[in-house]
Amino acid sequence: MAKTEGFYSLVCDRCNTQTYAAQGSPIDQNWKNAGHTNADGSVSTRFLCPDCFKAFRAMAQAQDAAYNSFMAGADNADAV
């Protein structure tokens, strides 16, 4: 049996899903770091599985829309 090196244990910081993947494989490349800037300006980064990253992107797009509305001068709290 051949020995294959270069595998990673991937664990999602949100749902705790775990898998193993070869370095550079499609599985490895589908796991992403997601960053968020907190209200105090600090940045937090988490490592997410493909399903959680998809949910993160949807949430981030909604937050982008709220930010753009705020920057456009929306002063109604319900619009933000």
C-alpha positions, 0 to 999 in steps of 0.5 A: 500500500502506498503512502500519500502525504499532504492531507489536512483535517478540515473542521468547520468553525460553525457546524463542526463538520470534519473531513480530510482532504489532499492539499490543493484538492477540490475538497480542500479548495471549497473550504473558505476563510470568512472574515467579519469586521466587528462594530469596534473595528476588530476583524474576526476570521473563521474557517467554514465548510462549503455549506456554511460559507454559502450561508455566510455569503448570503448573510454578508450580501444582506449586510452589504445592502444595509451598509450601502443603504446607510451610506446612501443617507437612509436615516430610517432605522427600519431601512438599515 
